[in-house]
């Protein structure tokens, strides 16, 4: 299968209130993901190198991305309120294999409703929001979230 870079356009999310809500979409230069078709499941993670909980959960995201590659899981990092140079060094040192979008002023985070870091969204293959978590992911919490989005 051919992978292509595409803008994440996640059409509709079901919020906790049960209302359909449009998930923000952004141009390819701001937020891209590798996907072969619309059966991709996404973890969208807002993070920063200066954020201790973000740093601690990074290995869990790396392990999940590797373990669930066959399940079409795509992780997208959104570097928020941080310097690209710091992220470049961090990503190289910690072996991230997913795209990292830059959000130096937290404008994208604000449009998504991120109120702190880390803040992670779990998107089903049909483009609907399964859940989101504010705060550090633990192994059990990540497993629980993945069970909601993986087939």
N, CA, C and O atoms as a GROMACS GRO file, in nm:
protein
  604
    1UNK      N    1   0.083  -0.118   0.000
    1UNK     CA    2   0.000   0.000   0.000
    1UNK      C    3   0.088   0.124   0.000
    1UNK      O    4   0.194   0.129   0.062
    2UNK      N    5   0.040   0.221  -0.070
    2UNK     CA    6   0.115   0.345  -0.082
    2UNK      C    7   0.074   0.442   0.028
    2UNK      O    8  -0.044   0.473   0.045
    3UNK      N    9   0.172   0.489   0.101
    3UNK     CA   10   0.144   0.589   0.203
    3UNK      C   11   0.154   0.727   0.141
    3UNK      O   12   0.242   0.752   0.058
    4UNK      N   13   0.067   0.814   0.178
    4UNK     CA   14   0.071   0.952   0.130
    4UNK      C   15   0.058   1.045   0.249
    4UNK      O   16  -0.002   1.011   0.351
    5UNK      N   17   0.114   1.165   0.235
    5UNK     CA   18   0.094   1.267   0.337
    5UNK      C   19  -0.033   1.340   0.303
    5UNK      O   20  -0.054   1.382   0.189
    6UNK      N   21  -0.117   1.356   0.400
    6UNK     CA   22  -0.244   1.423   0.376
    6UNK      C   23  -0.281   1.507   0.497
    6UNK      O   24  -0.236   1.480   0.608
    7UNK      N   25  -0.360   1.606   0.475
    7UNK     CA   26  -0.412   1.684   0.587
    7UNK      C   27  -0.508   1.598   0.664
    7UNK      O   28  -0.588   1.524   0.606
    8UNK      N   29  -0.500   1.606   0.795
    8UNK     CA   30  -0.598   1.533   0.874
    8UNK      C   31  -0.729   1.608   0.862
    8UNK      O   32  -0.741   1.723   0.905
    9UNK      N   33  -0.825   1.543   0.805
    9UNK     CA   34  -0.957   1.600   0.800
    9UNK      C   35  -1.048   1.499   0.867
    9UNK      O   36  -1.091   1.401   0.806
   10UNK      N   37  -1.075   1.524   0.989
   10UNK     CA   38  -1.158   1.435   1.068
   10UNK      C   39  -1.294   1.501   1.075
   10UNK      O   40  -1.313   1.601   1.145
   11UNK      N   41  -1.387   1.446   1.003
   11UNK     CA   42  -1.511   1.515   0.975
   11UNK      C   43  -1.599   1.538   1.096
   11UNK      O   44  -1.644   1.650   1.118
   12UNK      N   45  -1.624   1.438   1.174
   12UNK     CA   46  -1.726   1.454   1.276
   12UNK      C   47  -1.683   1.384   1.404
   12UNK      O   48  -1.628   1.274   1.399
   13UNK      N   49  -1.707   1.447   1.516
   13UNK     CA   50  -1.675   1.384   1.644
   13UNK      C   51  -1.800   1.381   1.729
   13UNK      O   52  -1.886   1.469   1.722
   14UNK      N   53  -1.808   1.279   1.810
   14UNK     CA   54  -1.917   1.273   1.906
   14UNK      C   55  -1.861   1.321   2.039
   14UNK      O   56  -1.769   1.260   2.094
   15UNK      N   57  -1.915   1.426   2.090
   15UNK     CA   58  -1.866   1.482   2.216
   15UNK      C   59  -1.929   1.409   2.332
   15UNK      O   60  -2.016   1.324   2.314
   16UNK      N   61  -1.886   1.442   2.449
   16UNK     CA   62  -1.941   1.378   2.568
   16UNK      C   63  -2.089   1.410   2.586
   16UNK      O   64  -2.161   1.337   2.654
   17UNK      N   65  -2.134   1.519   2.524
   17UNK     CA   66  -2.276   1.555   2.535
   17UNK      C   67  -2.360   1.480   2.433
   17UNK      O   68  -2.483   1.488   2.434
   18UNK      N   69  -2.294   1.405   2.343
   18UNK     CA   70  -2.367   1.330   2.241
   18UNK      C   71  -2.393   1.411   2.116
   18UNK      O   72  -2.448   1.357   2.019
   19UNK      N   73  -2.355   1.539   2.113
   19UNK     CA   74  -2.374   1.621   1.994
   19UNK      C   75  -2.262   1.593   1.895
   19UNK      O   76  -2.148   1.568   1.934
   20UNK      N   77  -2.294   1.598   1.768
   20UNK     CA   78  -2.190   1.588   1.666
   20UNK      C   79  -2.116   1.722   1.665
   20UNK      O   80  -2.176   1.828   1.673
   21UNK      N   81  -1.986   1.714   1.655
   21UNK     CA   82  -1.905   1.835   1.653
   21UNK      C   83  -1.794   1.816   1.552
   21UNK      O   84  -1.731   1.710   1.547
   22UNK      N   85  -1.771   1.917   1.471
   22UNK     CA   86  -1.664   1.910   1.372
   22UNK      C   87  -1.528   1.915   1.442
   22UNK      O   88  -1.504   2.000   1.527
   23UNK      N   89  -1.442   1.823   1.404
   23UNK     CA   90  -1.305   1.825   1.455
   23UNK      C   91  -1.226   1.919   1.366
   23UNK      O   92  -1.238   1.911   1.244
   24UNK      N   93  -1.144   2.007   1.423
   24UNK     CA   94  -1.070   2.102   1.340
   24UNK      C   95  -0.979   2.031   1.241
   24UNK      O   96  -0.918   1.929   1.272
   25UNK      N   97  -0.970   2.088   1.121
   25UNK     CA   98  -0.876   2.037   1.022
   25UNK      C   99  -0.779   2.149   0.989
   25UNK      O  100  -0.813   2.267   0.998
   26UNK      N  101  -0.659   2.112   0.951
   26UNK     CA  102  -0.554   2.210   0.931
   26UNK      C  103  -0.479   2.179   0.803
   26UNK      O  104  -0.483   2.067   0.753
   27UNK      N  105  -0.412   2.279   0.750
   27UNK     CA  106  -0.335   2.261   0.628
   27UNK      C  107  -0.219   2.165   0.651
   27UNK      O  108  -0.177   2.144   0.765
   28UNK      N  109  -0.170   2.109   0.543
   28UNK     CA  110  -0.067   2.006   0.551
   28UNK      C  111   0.060   2.058   0.617
   28UNK      O  112   0.132   1.979   0.680
   29UNK      N  113   0.090   2.187   0.605
   29UNK     CA  114   0.212   2.238   0.667
   29UNK      C  115   0.199   2.249   0.818
   29UNK      O  116   0.300   2.266   0.886
   30UNK      N  117   0.080   2.240   0.872
   30UNK     CA  118   0.061   2.248   1.017
   30UNK      C  119   0.039   2.113   1.083
   30UNK      O  120   0.092   2.087   1.191
   31UNK      N  121  -0.038   2.027   1.018
   31UNK     CA  122  -0.069   1.900   1.082
   31UNK      C  123  -0.090   1.794   0.976
   31UNK      O  124  -0.191   1.796   0.905
   32UNK      N  125   0.006   1.700   0.962
   32UNK     CA  126  -0.002   1.597   0.860
   32UNK      C  127   0.009   1.460   0.924
   32UNK      O  128   0.063   1.444   1.033
   33UNK      N  129  -0.044   1.362   0.854
   33UNK     CA  130  -0.032   1.226   0.902
   33UNK      C  131  -0.012   1.135   0.783
   33UNK      O  132  -0.057   1.164   0.672
   34UNK      N  133   0.057   1.023   0.808
   34UNK     CA  134   0.072   0.922   0.705
   34UNK      C  135  -0.052   0.835   0.708
   34UNK      O  136  -0.091   0.783   0.813
   35UNK      N  137  -0.113   0.821   0.592
   35UNK     CA  138  -0.232   0.737   0.586
   35UNK      C  139  -0.249   0.682   0.445
   35UNK      O  140  -0.222   0.752   0.348
   36UNK      N  141  -0.292   0.560   0.434
   36UNK     CA  142  -0.318   0.500   0.304
   36UNK      C  143  -0.465   0.514   0.265
   36UNK      O  144  -0.496   0.522   0.146
   37UNK      N  145  -0.553   0.517   0.361
   37UNK     CA  146  -0.695   0.537   0.334
   37UNK      C  147  -0.764   0.581   0.462
   37UNK      O  148  -0.698   0.608   0.562
   38UNK      N  149  -0.895   0.587   0.460
   38UNK     CA  150  -0.966   0.640   0.576
   38UNK      C  151  -0.985   0.540   0.689
   38UNK      O  152  -1.061   0.567   0.782
   39UNK      N  153  -0.919   0.427   0.684
   39UNK     CA  154  -0.927   0.330   0.794
   39UNK      C  155  -0.820   0.352   0.900
   39UNK      O  156  -0.795   0.264   0.983
   40UNK      N  157  -0.756   0.467   0.896
   40UNK     CA  158  -0.650   0.496   0.992
   40UNK      C  159  -0.709   0.545   1.124
   40UNK      O  160  -0.803   0.625   1.126
   41UNK      N  161  -0.654   0.496   1.233
   41UNK     CA  162  -0.689   0.538   1.367
   41UNK      C  163  -0.580   0.634   1.414
   41UNK      O  164  -0.462   0.611   1.389
   42UNK      N  165  -0.620   0.742   1.481
   42UNK     CA  166  -0.523   0.844   1.518
   42UNK      C  167  -0.515   0.865   1.669
   42UNK      O  168  -0.615   0.858   1.741
   43UNK      N  169  -0.392   0.890   1.713
   43UNK     CA  170  -0.365   0.949   1.844
   43UNK      C  171  -0.306   1.086   1.812
   43UNK      O  172  -0.201   1.095   1.748
   44UNK      N  173  -0.372   1.191   1.856
   44UNK     CA  174  -0.322   1.328   1.839
   44UNK      C  175  -0.276   1.374   1.976
   44UNK      O  176  -0.356   1.388   2.068
   45UNK      N  177  -0.146   1.398   1.989
   45UNK     CA  178  -0.086   1.427   2.119
   45UNK      C  179  -0.024   1.566   2.121
   45UNK      O  180   0.072   1.593   2.049
   46UNK      N  181  -0.081   1.656   2.202
   46UNK     CA  182  -0.025   1.789   2.222
   46UNK      C  183   0.077   1.780   2.334
   46UNK      O  184   0.045   1.731   2.443
   47UNK      N  185   0.199   1.826   2.309
   47UNK     CA  186   0.308   1.804   2.402
   47UNK      C  187   0.414   1.913   2.389
   47UNK      O  188   0.405   1.998   2.300
   48UNK      N  189   0.514   1.910   2.478
   48UNK     CA  190   0.629   2.000   2.473
   48UNK      C  191   0.747   1.932   2.540
   48UNK      O  192   0.730   1.846   2.627
   49UNK      N  193   0.866   1.970   2.499
   49UNK     CA  194   0.987   1.909   2.557
   49UNK      C  195   1.008   1.952   2.701
   49UNK      O  196   1.072   1.880   2.778
   50UNK      N  197   0.956   2.068   2.741
   50UNK     CA  198   0.972   2.119   2.877
   50UNK      C  199   0.868   2.062   2.974
   50UNK      O  200   0.873   2.091   3.094
   51UNK      N  201   0.775   1.983   2.923
   51UNK     CA  202   0.665   1.928   3.001
   51UNK      C  203   0.704   1.789   3.054
   51UNK      O  204   0.715   1.693   2.976
   52UNK      N  205   0.726   1.778   3.185
   52UNK     CA  206   0.769   1.651   3.244
   52UNK      C  207   0.677   1.534   3.214
   52UNK      O  208   0.725   1.429   3.172
   53UNK      N  209   0.545   1.547   3.232
   53UNK     CA  210   0.455   1.437   3.199
   53UNK      C  211   0.460   1.399   3.050
   53UNK      O  212   0.446   1.282   3.015
   54UNK      N  213   0.480   1.499   2.963
   54UNK     CA  214   0.491   1.471   2.819
   54UNK      C  215   0.613   1.384   2.791
   54UNK      O  216   0.607   1.288   2.714
   55UNK      N  217   0.723   1.419   2.855
   55UNK     CA  218   0.847   1.343   2.837
   55UNK      C  219   0.830   1.200   2.888
   55UNK      O  220   0.876   1.105   2.825
   56UNK      N  221   0.764   1.185   3.003
   56UNK     CA  222   0.746   1.052   3.061
   56UNK      C  223   0.655   0.963   2.976
   56UNK      O  224   0.676   0.842   2.970
   57UNK      N  225   0.554   1.021   2.910
   57UNK     CA  226   0.463   0.938   2.831
   57UNK      C  227   0.516   0.909   2.690
   57UNK      O  228   0.462   0.823   2.620
   58UNK      N  229   0.620   0.978   2.649
   58UNK     CA  230   0.673   0.963   2.514
   58UNK      C  231   0.708   0.817   2.479
   58UNK      O  232   0.672   0.771   2.370
   59UNK      N  233   0.777   0.744   2.568
   59UNK     CA  234   0.807   0.603   2.535
   59UNK      C  235   0.680   0.519   2.516
   59UNK      O  236   0.680   0.427   2.434
   60UNK      N  237   0.574   0.548   2.589
   60UNK     CA  238   0.448   0.473   2.572
   60UNK      C  239   0.390   0.496   2.433
   60UNK      O  240   0.340   0.403   2.370
   61UNK      N  241   0.396   0.620   2.386
   61UNK     CA  242   0.346   0.649   2.251
   61UNK      C  243   0.432   0.580   2.145
   61UNK      O  244   0.379   0.527   2.048
   62UNK      N  245   0.563   0.581   2.166
   62UNK     CA  246   0.653   0.513   2.072
   62UNK      C  247   0.623   0.363   2.068
   62UNK      O  248   0.617   0.304   1.960
   63UNK      N  249   0.603   0.302   2.185
   63UNK     CA  250   0.571   0.159   2.190
   63UNK      C  251   0.436   0.129   2.125
   63UNK      O  252   0.423   0.030   2.053
   64UNK      N  253   0.337   0.213   2.149
   64UNK     CA  254   0.204   0.192   2.090
   64UNK      C  255   0.210   0.204   1.938
   64UNK      O  256   0.149   0.125   1.867
   65UNK      N  257   0.283   0.304   1.889
   65UNK     CA  258   0.294   0.323   1.744
   65UNK      C  259   0.357   0.200   1.680
   65UNK      O  260   0.312   0.155   1.574
   66UNK      N  261   0.459   0.145   1.741
   66UNK     CA  262   0.527   0.027   1.686
   66UNK      C  263   0.439  -0.098   1.698
   66UNK      O  264   0.427  -0.176   1.603
   67UNK      N  265   0.378  -0.116   1.814
   67UNK     CA  266   0.300  -0.237   1.838
   67UNK      C  267   0.172  -0.243   1.755
   67UNK      O  268   0.123  -0.352   1.725
   68UNK      N  269   0.119  -0.128   1.718
   68UNK     CA  270  -0.011  -0.125   1.648
   68UNK      C  271  -0.001  -0.073   1.505
   68UNK      O  272  -0.101  -0.030   1.447
   69UNK      N  273   0.118  -0.077   1.450
   69UNK     CA  274   0.136  -0.034   1.310
   69UNK      C  275   0.045  -0.115   1.218
   69UNK      O  276  -0.018  -0.058   1.128
   70UNK      N  277   0.036  -0.246   1.239
   70UNK     CA  278  -0.049  -0.331   1.156
   70UNK      C  279  -0.197  -0.300   1.174
   70UNK      O  280  -0.279  -0.331   1.087
   71UNK      N  281  -0.232  -0.239   1.286
   71UNK     CA  282  -0.371  -0.200   1.313
   71UNK      C  283  -0.404  -0.063   1.254
   71UNK      O  284  -0.513  -0.010   1.275
   72UNK      N  285  -0.309  -0.006   1.181
   72UNK     CA  286  -0.325   0.124   1.114
   72UNK      C  287  -0.339   0.239   1.215
   72UNK      O  288  -0.418   0.331   1.196
   73UNK      N  289  -0.261   0.231   1.321
   73UNK     CA  290  -0.257   0.337   1.420
   73UNK      C  291  -0.154   0.440   1.377
   73UNK      O  292  -0.039   0.406   1.349
   74UNK      N  293  -0.193   0.566   1.372
   74UNK     CA  294  -0.102   0.675   1.339
   74UNK      C  295  -0.098   0.771   1.458
   74UNK      O  296  -0.202   0.818   1.505
   75UNK      N  297   0.021   0.800   1.504
   75UNK     CA  298   0.042   0.898   1.609
   75UNK      C  299   0.084   1.028   1.542
   75UNK      O  300   0.169   1.027   1.453
   76UNK      N  301   0.026   1.138   1.584
   76UNK     CA  302   0.066   1.271   1.538
   76UNK      C  303   0.095   1.354   1.661
   76UNK      O  304   0.009   1.370   1.748
   77UNK      N  305   0.215   1.407   1.668
   77UNK     CA  306   0.251   1.495   1.778
   77UNK      C  307   0.232   1.640   1.738
   77UNK      O  308   0.260   1.678   1.625
   78UNK      N  309   0.184   1.720   1.831
   78UNK     CA  310   0.170   1.863   1.807
   78UNK      C  311   0.253   1.934   1.914
   78UNK      O  312   0.212   1.946   2.030
   79UNK      N  313   0.370   1.981   1.873
   79UNK     CA  314   0.461   2.050   1.964
   79UNK      C  315   0.401   2.187   1.997
   79UNK      O  316   0.385   2.271   1.909
   80UNK      N  317   0.370   2.208   2.123
   80UNK     CA  318   0.295   2.326   2.165
   80UNK      C  319   0.378   2.415   2.256
   80UNK      O  320   0.436   2.368   2.355
   81UNK      N  321   0.384   2.544   2.222
   81UNK     CA  322   0.460   2.641   2.303
   81UNK      C  323   0.603   2.597   2.328
   81UNK      O  324   0.651   2.600   2.441
   82UNK      N  325   0.670   2.555   2.224
   82UNK     CA  326   0.807   2.504   2.238
   82UNK      C  327   0.887   2.544   2.115
   82UNK      O  328   0.832   2.589   2.014
   83UNK      N  329   1.018   2.527   2.125
   83UNK     CA  330   1.109   2.562   2.015
   83UNK      C  331   1.132   2.442   1.924
   83UNK      O  332   1.155   2.332   1.974
   84UNK      N  333   1.127   2.462   1.793
   84UNK     CA  334   1.152   2.350   1.701
   84UNK      C  335   1.287   2.283   1.722
   84UNK      O  336   1.298   2.161   1.709
   85UNK      N  337   1.390   2.360   1.755
   85UNK     CA  338   1.522   2.300   1.776
   85UNK      C  339   1.521   2.204   1.895
   85UNK      O  340   1.581   2.097   1.889
   86UNK      N  341   1.454   2.242   2.002
   86UNK     CA  342   1.445   2.154   2.119
   86UNK      C  343   1.372   2.026   2.082
   86UNK      O  344   1.412   1.917   2.124
   87UNK      N  345   1.266   2.039   2.005
   87UNK     CA  346   1.189   1.920   1.963
   87UNK      C  347   1.271   1.831   1.871
   87UNK      O  348   1.270   1.709   1.885
   88UNK      N  349   1.342   1.891   1.778
   88UNK     CA  350   1.424   1.813   1.685
   88UNK      C  351   1.524   1.728   1.761
   88UNK      O  352   1.538   1.609   1.734
   89UNK      N  353   1.592   1.789   1.857
   89UNK     CA  354   1.690   1.714   1.937
   89UNK      C  355   1.621   1.604   2.020
   89UNK      O  356   1.670   1.491   2.027
   90UNK      N  357   1.509   1.637   2.080
   90UNK     CA  358   1.436   1.542   2.163
   90UNK      C  359   1.385   1.424   2.081
   90UNK      O  360   1.401   1.308   2.121
   91UNK      N  361   1.326   1.453   1.966
   91UNK     CA  362   1.270   1.348   1.880
   91UNK      C  363   1.380   1.254   1.831
   91UNK      O  364   1.362   1.132   1.827
   92UNK      N  365   1.492   1.310   1.793
   92UNK     CA  366   1.606   1.226   1.750
   92UNK      C  367   1.656   1.138   1.865
   92UNK      O  368   1.681   1.019   1.846
   93UNK      N  369   1.670   1.196   1.982
   93UNK     CA  370   1.722   1.122   2.097
   93UNK      C  371   1.626   1.014   2.146
   93UNK      O  372   1.670   0.912   2.199
   94UNK      N  373   1.495   1.035   2.127
   94UNK     CA  374   1.395   0.943   2.180
   94UNK      C  375   1.327   0.858   2.074
   94UNK      O  376   1.235   0.782   2.105
   95UNK      N  377   1.369   0.870   1.949
   95UNK     CA  378   1.324   0.780   1.843
   95UNK      C  379   1.178   0.790   1.802
   95UNK      O  380   1.114   0.688   1.777
   96UNK      N  381   1.126   0.910   1.793
   96UNK     CA  382   0.988   0.925   1.744
   96UNK      C  383   0.984   0.888   1.596
   96UNK      O  384   1.074   0.923   1.520
   97UNK      N  385   0.881   0.816   1.557
   97UNK     CA  386   0.866   0.774   1.418
   97UNK      C  387   0.742   0.835   1.354
   97UNK      O  388   0.701   0.794   1.245
   98UNK      N  389   0.682   0.934   1.420
   98UNK     CA  390   0.559   0.994   1.371
   98UNK      C  391   0.583   1.141   1.339
   98UNK      O  392   0.679   1.202   1.386
   99UNK      N  393   0.493   1.198   1.259
   99UNK     CA  394   0.508   1.339   1.226
   99UNK      C  395   0.483   1.428   1.348
   99UNK      O  396   0.402   1.398   1.435
  100UNK      N  397   0.556   1.538   1.351
  100UNK     CA  398   0.542   1.637   1.458
  100UNK      C  399   0.504   1.770   1.393
  100UNK      O  400   0.580   1.824   1.312
  101UNK      N  401   0.388   1.822   1.427
  101UNK     CA  402   0.344   1.953   1.378
  101UNK      C  403   0.389   2.058   1.479
  101UNK      O  404   0.397   2.031   1.599
  102UNK      N  405   0.418   2.177   1.430
  102UNK     CA  406   0.464   2.285   1.517
  102UNK      C  407   0.348   2.380   1.547
  102UNK      O  408   0.277   2.425   1.457
  103UNK      N  409   0.331   2.408   1.674
  103UNK     CA  410   0.225   2.499   1.721
  103UNK      C  411   0.289   2.595   1.823
  103UNK      O  412   0.257   2.588   1.942
  104UNK      N  413   0.378   2.684   1.776
  104UNK     CA  414   0.457   2.766   1.868
  104UNK      C  415   0.376   2.862   1.953
  104UNK      O  416   0.422   2.903   2.060
  105UNK      N  417   0.258   2.900   1.909
  105UNK     CA  418   0.176   2.995   1.986
  105UNK      C  419   0.056   2.928   2.051
  105UNK      O  420  -0.026   2.997   2.113
  106UNK      N  421   0.043   2.798   2.039
  106UNK     CA  422  -0.067   2.719   2.095
  106UNK      C  423  -0.202   2.753   2.030
  106UNK      O  424  -0.307   2.725   2.087
  107UNK      N  425  -0.200   2.812   1.911
  107UNK     CA  426  -0.324   2.843   1.841
  107UNK      C  427  -0.398   2.716   1.802
  107UNK      O  428  -0.520   2.707   1.818
  108UNK      N  429  -0.325   2.616   1.752
  108UNK     CA  430  -0.387   2.489   1.714
  108UNK      C  431  -0.441   2.420   1.839
  108UNK      O  432  -0.552   2.368   1.838
  109UNK      N  433  -0.362   2.419   1.945
  109UNK     CA  434  -0.407   2.357   2.070
  109UNK      C  435  -0.537   2.422   2.117
  109UNK      O  436  -0.628   2.354   2.164
  110UNK      N  437  -0.544   2.553   2.105
  110UNK     CA  438  -0.665   2.624   2.147
  110UNK      C  439  -0.786   2.586   2.063
  110UNK      O  440  -0.896   2.570   2.116
  111UNK      N  441  -0.767   2.571   1.932
  111UNK     CA  442  -0.878   2.530   1.845
  111UNK      C  443  -0.926   2.389   1.877
  111UNK      O  444  -1.044   2.358   1.861
  112UNK      N  445  -0.835   2.303   1.922
  112UNK     CA  446  -0.873   2.167   1.959
  112UNK      C  447  -0.931   2.161   2.100
  112UNK      O  448  -0.992   2.061   2.137
  113UNK      N  449  -0.913   2.265   2.178
  113UNK     CA  450  -0.963   2.265   2.315
  113UNK      C  451  -0.864   2.212   2.416
  113UNK      O  452  -0.902   2.179   2.528
  114UNK      N  453  -0.737   2.204   2.378
  114UNK     CA  454  -0.635   2.158   2.473
  114UNK      C  455  -0.618   2.266   2.579
  114UNK      O  456  -0.591   2.382   2.548
  115UNK      N  457  -0.633   2.226   2.704
  115UNK     CA  458  -0.626   2.322   2.814
  115UNK      C  459  -0.501   2.306   2.899
  115UNK      O  460  -0.481   2.380   2.995
  116UNK      N  461  -0.419   2.211   2.865
  116UNK     CA  462  -0.294   2.186   2.936
  116UNK      C  463  -0.217   2.081   2.860
  116UNK      O  464  -0.265   2.027   2.760
  117UNK      N  465  -0.098   2.052   2.908
  117UNK     CA  466  -0.014   1.952   2.843
  117UNK      C  467   0.024   1.844   2.944
  117UNK      O  468   0.045   1.873   3.062
  118UNK      N  469   0.034   1.722   2.897
  118UNK     CA  470  -0.009   1.675   2.765
  118UNK      C  471  -0.162   1.665   2.757
  118UNK      O  472  -0.231   1.650   2.858
  119UNK      N  473  -0.211   1.672   2.636
  119UNK     CA  474  -0.353   1.652   2.609
  119UNK      C  475  -0.361   1.568   2.483
  119UNK      O  476  -0.307   1.606   2.379
  120UNK      N  477  -0.428   1.456   2.491
  120UNK     CA  478  -0.426   1.356   2.384
  120UNK      C  479  -0.566   1.320   2.340
  120UNK      O  480  -0.654   1.296   2.423
  121UNK      N  481  -0.586   1.316   2.209
  121UNK     CA  482  -0.716   1.279   2.149
  121UNK      C  483  -0.702   1.143   2.081
  121UNK      O  484  -0.598   1.112   2.021
  122UNK      N  485  -0.806   1.062   2.091
  122UNK     CA  486  -0.810   0.928   2.034
  122UNK      C  487  -0.923   0.925   1.931
  122UNK      O  488  -1.040   0.940   1.966
  123UNK      N  489  -0.888   0.907   1.805
  123UNK     CA  490  -0.981   0.919   1.694
  123UNK      C  491  -1.001   0.782   1.628
  123UNK      O  492  -0.904   0.716   1.588
  124UNK      N  493  -1.126   0.742   1.616
  124UNK     CA  494  -1.161   0.613   1.552
  124UNK      C  495  -1.134   0.619   1.402
  124UNK      O  496  -1.119   0.727   1.345
  125UNK      N  497  -1.129   0.501   1.336
  125UNK     CA  498  -1.107   0.497   1.192
  125UNK      C  499  -1.213   0.572   1.110
  125UNK      O  500  -1.185   0.616   0.999
  126UNK      N  501  -1.333   0.586   1.163
  126UNK     CA  502  -1.438   0.658   1.089
  126UNK      C  503  -1.429   0.809   1.110
  126UNK      O  504  -1.514   0.883   1.063
  127UNK      N  505  -1.325   0.854   1.183
  127UNK     CA  506  -1.305   0.996   1.203
  127UNK      C  507  -1.378   1.055   1.322
  127UNK      O  508  -1.376   1.176   1.340
  128UNK      N  509  -1.441   0.972   1.402
  128UNK     CA  510  -1.510   1.024   1.520
  128UNK      C  511  -1.421   1.018   1.642
  128UNK      O  512  -1.333   0.932   1.653
  129UNK      N  513  -1.445   1.109   1.732
  129UNK     CA  514  -1.369   1.116   1.855
  129UNK      C  515  -1.416   1.008   1.951
  129UNK      O  516  -1.534   1.003   1.987
  130UNK      N  517  -1.324   0.922   1.993
  130UNK     CA  518  -1.358   0.820   2.093
  130UNK      C  519  -1.346   0.880   2.232
  130UNK      O  520  -1.433   0.860   2.317
  131UNK      N  521  -1.237   0.955   2.255
  131UNK     CA  522  -1.214   1.015   2.386
  131UNK      C  523  -1.094   1.107   2.377
  131UNK      O  524  -1.027   1.114   2.274
  132UNK      N  525  -1.069   1.176   2.486
  132UNK     CA  526  -0.945   1.252   2.499
  132UNK      C  527  -0.905   1.248   2.646
  132UNK      O  528  -0.987   1.226   2.735
  133UNK      N  529  -0.777   1.270   2.667
  133UNK     CA  530  -0.726   1.265   2.803
  133UNK      C  531  -0.634   1.383   2.827
  133UNK      O  532  -0.537   1.404   2.754
  134UNK      N  533  -0.665   1.458   2.930
  134UNK     CA  534  -0.578   1.566   2.976
  134UNK      C  535  -0.489   1.507   3.084
  134UNK      O  536  -0.537   1.448   3.180
  135UNK      N  537  -0.359   1.524   3.067
  135UNK     CA  538  -0.265   1.473   3.166
  135UNK      C  539  -0.188   1.354   3.112
  135UNK      O  540  -0.215   1.302   3.003
  136UNK      N  541  -0.093   1.312   3.190
  136UNK     CA  542  -0.001   1.206   3.151
  136UNK      C  543  -0.071   1.073   3.128
  136UNK      O  544  -0.154   1.030   3.209
  137UNK      N  545  -0.037   1.008   3.018
  137UNK     CA  546  -0.085   0.872   2.992
  137UNK      C  547   0.000   0.774   3.070
  137UNK      O  548   0.122   0.787   3.076
  138UNK      N  549  -0.064   0.676   3.129
  138UNK     CA  550   0.006   0.563   3.190
  138UNK      C  551  -0.017   0.443   3.099
  138UNK      O  552  -0.099   0.450   3.008
  139UNK      N  553   0.053   0.335   3.123
  139UNK     CA  554   0.033   0.214   3.043
  139UNK      C  555  -0.112   0.167   3.045
  139UNK      O  556  -0.170   0.146   2.939
  140UNK      N  557  -0.172   0.150   3.164
  140UNK     CA  558  -0.312   0.106   3.168
  140UNK      C  559  -0.410   0.206   3.104
  140UNK      O  560  -0.505   0.166   3.038
  141UNK      N  561  -0.384   0.335   3.122
  141UNK     CA  562  -0.473   0.436   3.062
  141UNK      C  563  -0.463   0.432   2.910
  141UNK      O  564  -0.564   0.442   2.841
  142UNK      N  565  -0.342   0.418   2.858
  142UNK     CA  566  -0.325   0.410   2.713
  142UNK      C  567  -0.390   0.284   2.657
  142UNK      O  568  -0.456   0.289   2.554
  143UNK      N  569  -0.372   0.172   2.725
  143UNK     CA  570  -0.437   0.047   2.681
  143UNK      C  571  -0.589   0.062   2.677
  143UNK      O  572  -0.655   0.015   2.584
  144UNK      N  573  -0.644   0.127   2.779
  144UNK     CA  574  -0.789   0.149   2.784
  144UNK      C  575  -0.834   0.237   2.667
  144UNK      O  576  -0.936   0.210   2.603
  145UNK      N  577  -0.759   0.343   2.640
  145UNK     CA  578  -0.794   0.433   2.530
  145UNK      C  579  -0.781   0.362   2.395
  145UNK      O  580  -0.866   0.380   2.307
  146UNK      N  581  -0.677   0.282   2.379
  146UNK     CA  582  -0.658   0.210   2.252
  146UNK      C  583  -0.770   0.109   2.230
  146UNK      O  584  -0.809   0.084   2.116
  147UNK      N  585  -0.822   0.051   2.337
  147UNK     CA  586  -0.931  -0.046   2.322
  147UNK      C  587  -1.056   0.020   2.266
  147UNK      O  588  -1.142  -0.048   2.209
  148UNK      N  589  -1.068   0.151   2.280
  148UNK     CA  590  -1.183   0.224   2.228
  148UNK      C  591  -1.172   0.253   2.079
  148UNK      O  592  -1.273   0.276   2.012
  149UNK      N  593  -1.049   0.253   2.025
  149UNK     CA  594  -1.032   0.295   1.886
  149UNK      C  595  -0.980   0.187   1.793
  149UNK      O  596  -0.996   0.198   1.671
  150UNK      N  597  -0.918   0.083   1.846
  150UNK     CA  598  -0.863  -0.021   1.759
  150UNK      C  599  -0.966  -0.131   1.738
  150UNK      O  600  -1.043  -0.164   1.828
  151UNK      N  601  -0.967  -0.185   1.620
  151UNK     CA  602  -1.061  -0.294   1.588
  151UNK      C  603  -1.003  -0.426   1.624
  151UNK      O  604  -1.068  -0.529   1.605
   0.00000   0.00000   0.00000
